[in-house]
Amino acid sequence: MERTATATSGAGTTDAAVVLSRRRWTRLEAEHHRRVDALLRGHRERARRGEKHPVEDFLFTYYSLRPARLRRWHPGAGVALLAGGERATWRDHRVVDGAVTVDVPAFLARRATTVQHVSALLTATAERPAHLGCFGLHEWAMVYGEPEHRHAVPLRLGQGGTDGVVERHRLSCTHFDAYRFFTPRGAPLNALRPTRESTVELEQPGCLHATMDLYKWAYKLLPAVPSGLVVDAFELARDVRELDMRASPYDLTAFGYQPVRIETAEGKAEYVAAQRKFAARGTVLRTRLLAALEPLVS
């Protein structure tokens, strides 16, 4: 059963909602659970064994959404669920004509600033051309001149060889949350000085970390955005993270990853080709996320 219902919110506005029968929405929920369980299987098995993974753990350590929250299904604002049960007591939800839906005014009362920031950031990013000349050197700058590294993994070229690669290239990182991890000796070598305040000004669609962060912006807007969009962003972030680390100075062959040797012309070409494809995927996802935000910022 699907129908359109008109509901009056506590703020005095009127929302149009697609109403799903319990049979329909529980089927969608089960499909979501199966999809997420498949994506999380390796992580959960490693967690049970107490094993760390230098590539995939990033999705659960740097990003704050816990696996159980990723598994929880939300249809997004504008969809109401008949016989919603305990969902009626969830934060930012309300019951209208016997169906549970996102309480948009309540959500915005808490998250309006985040909604406005994400909308401004994604809009500005979408309007810029992709810069494809960084070659993933941000990861190299994070170990430059330092004997202590974030990952207990050897460097492919050793410390001296790694430092030499940094010194032979121009660093042009535009992403603050990558730049802030540069070593004290690496940070001054960057052509830009990104700050938290300049993020909207500098973010651009070719940046791998900006593309990965679509996952962060999507989950920060739950439950107003649909979980399917969040999982799509998670999958994109996972794929981008693999390239990010394959192009890094770390030797990850023990984990089954072959390096993208960005210190060579062939490696640079391989990196840029992959970077361009991820920028295109990010553009599609960014457009979808902005569309999901539109009813929240109008």
N, C-alpha and C positions, 0 to 999 in steps of 0.2 A: 504493500500500500504506500503510495506516494501522493501527496496532495500539497497544495499551497494554502498556507494559513496566514491570517493577518493578526498580529499581536501588538498590543500597546505596552511599551516599556514603562518602567518607573520614572523615566526622565520625560515622559510625555511624547516620545517619538513613536513612530509606527514602523515595525520591522516585518518584512515578508519572509516567511520561513518555509522551506521544503520540509514536509513532515514524513518521516520514515516509520513504517511499521516495525514492531520489535523483531519480527522474523527477518526483515530486510537489514536492519542495522546490526543485528547480532551476527549475521553472515559477513557483513563488511568488517566487523570487529575481528572475527575469527581469521579472515584473510589477512588482515593487518598483523595479527599475532604470528601467523605462520611466516610471513615475510620477515618480520623483525627477528624472530627466533632463528631463522636461517642466517641472517646477517650477524647475529651475536654469538653463534655457536662456538666459533673459534676463541673468541674473547672469554666466554664463560668457562670453557674447558681449560684454558691457560690459567684463569683465576683460581680454579679449583686446585690446580697443580702448583700454584704460587709462582708461575713463570711470567717474566716480563717480555714485552715485545717492543723494540725500538720504533717500529712504524705504526702499528695499529693501536697501541696504548694511548697515543696522542688524542684519539677521538674520545677517550674516556677520562683523560687527566687534564689536558688543556681545556677541553670543552666540558661544561659542568652538568650536562643532562645525563642523569643516571640511566642505565639500561632499562630499569623498570618503568621509568617515565617515558622513554622512547617507545616502549611496548604498549603503553596506554593509548587507546584509540580515541581521537576527537574528530568529529566530522567538520568542525569549524563553525564560525558564526553564520547564521542564516539557515541552519539545519536543525530541526527539532526531532526528538526521538520519543516515540510513544512507548509507554511502560518503561521509562528510563530507570526505574528503581533507585539505587543509591546515588546515581548521578545528580539527582535533585539536590543533594546536600553538598556537592562539590563546589569549591570556590568559583565564583563568576558564572554560576548557572542559575536558572530559574525555571519554573514550571508555567507553561501557558497552554490552556485548554487540554490539560492532561499530558502534554509533551514537554520534555526537558530540552532546553536550548541555552546557548551562551547568553549570559546577561551582559550585553555590550556596554551599557552605561557603567555597570559595576567594574567591568574589565578596564574601561578607559579611566575610571576614577583612580585606579592603581597604576596603569601602564601608559597613560597618554603621552608622557614625555618620551618613553621608549618608542612608541608608535611614530611620533613625529620625527625622532632622530633617525630611525631606520628608514622611514620614507624619504627623508632628505638625503641620507647617505646613498641609498640604492638609486635614487633618481639621478644624483650627481654622477655616480659611477657609470650609470648606463649612458650618459651623455658624452663620455670621454672615449677617445680611441684607446685600444689596447696597446700598452708598451710591452714589447717582446724582447728586450735586450738585456734583461738582468741576469739570465742564465742560472738562476737559482743560487747566486753567490751569497745570499743572506745566510744560508746554512754554513758556508765557509767562514763568513765573518763572525759567526757565533763561537768559533773555536780558534780564531786567529790569535796567535801569540800566547795561547794559554795552555798549560799542561793538563788542566782539569776540564773535562768535557761533560756535557749533559747526558750522554749515552755511554754505557760501558761497552763500547764497540771500537775496534781499532780504526785508525784513519788509513785510507787506501794508499796515500802518498807519504804517510808519516807527517810529523808536525812541520818539519822544514819544507817539504814539498807542498803541503797545504798552504802554508804561509806564502810561499812563492806564487801560487796561483792567485791568491788575493792581491798580492802586490803588483801582478802583471795585468790586472783588470781594473776597470772603472766600476765602482759600486754605485748603484742607483736605486736602492730600495725605497719604495713609496709607502710601505705599510708599517705603521707604528708598532704594532704588536709583533712584528718580526725584528724591526730595528732596535727595539728596547732590549733585545737579548744579544746584541752585538757585544763583543768583548770591549773593554776600555780602549784597547789599541785599534780595534776594528771600527768603532763608531765614527771617529774623525775622518775615516777614509770614504765614508758615504757622501755622495754629492748633495743629498738632502738631509734635513734634520726633522723628520716626522715627529709630531707630537700628538697626544690624544685630541687636542683641540683642532688640529689641522687635518683630521681624518677625512672629513667631508670634502675638504679642498684637494686632497692628494689621492684618494682611493681611485684606482683605475682597473678596468676589467681584465687586463692581462696578468695581474698579480695572482699567483697561486693562492696566497693566504687570503686575499679578498674573496676569491671563489670559495675556498673552504669555509670562510666565515658566513656564507649564505646559510649554512647549517645553524650557526649560532643565532643569527637574526630570526630564522624561522622558529626555532624552539623557544626563543624568548617571547614569542607572540602566541604561544599556546595558551588557552584553547581556542583563540579566535581564528587561527589559521588551521587548516586541516592537517591531520597527522600524516596523510599520504605525501603532502608537500615536504614535511619535515624529513620523512624517510628518504625521499628523492634527494634532498640536500645532503643527508648523511651519506648516501651512496656516492654522490659526487665528491664530497669531502674525503671519503676513504680512497677513491681513485686518485685524487689530486695528491693526497698525502704520500701515496706510493711513489709518484714521480718526484715529489719534493725530496724524498729521502734517497731515491736512486741517483738523483743528481747531486746529492750532498757529498761531503768528503769522507763519509763513513764507508767501511767495507762491510756490506750487508749480504755477501754471498752465502754466509752460513745460514741466513734466513730465507734463502731462495731468490734473492733480488740481484739481478745483474745491473752494474752501474751504468748510468748515463755520464760519460766522461766529458763533462763540460769544459775541461781544460784543453780539449782538442776541437778542431773545426767540425769534425763529424759529430761529436757529442753536442756541440752547440746547435747544429742543425736539427738533431734528434730532439733536443729539448724544446726548441722554438716550435717545431711541428706539433709536439704534444701540447705545449702551452697554448697554441692557437686553438686546438680542438677543445681544450678545457674552457677557454674564454668563450667559445661559441656555446658550449653546454651551460656555462654560467649565465650567459645572456638570456637564454630561454628560462632558466630557473628564476633569475632576477625579475623578469617580466611577470612570471606567475606570482611571485611573492608580492610584487607591487600591486597586482590586480587583487590579491587577497586583502591587501591593506587599504585599498581604495574606499570601501564602505566605512572604515574606521577613521579616516582622516577627512572625509567630506563633511 
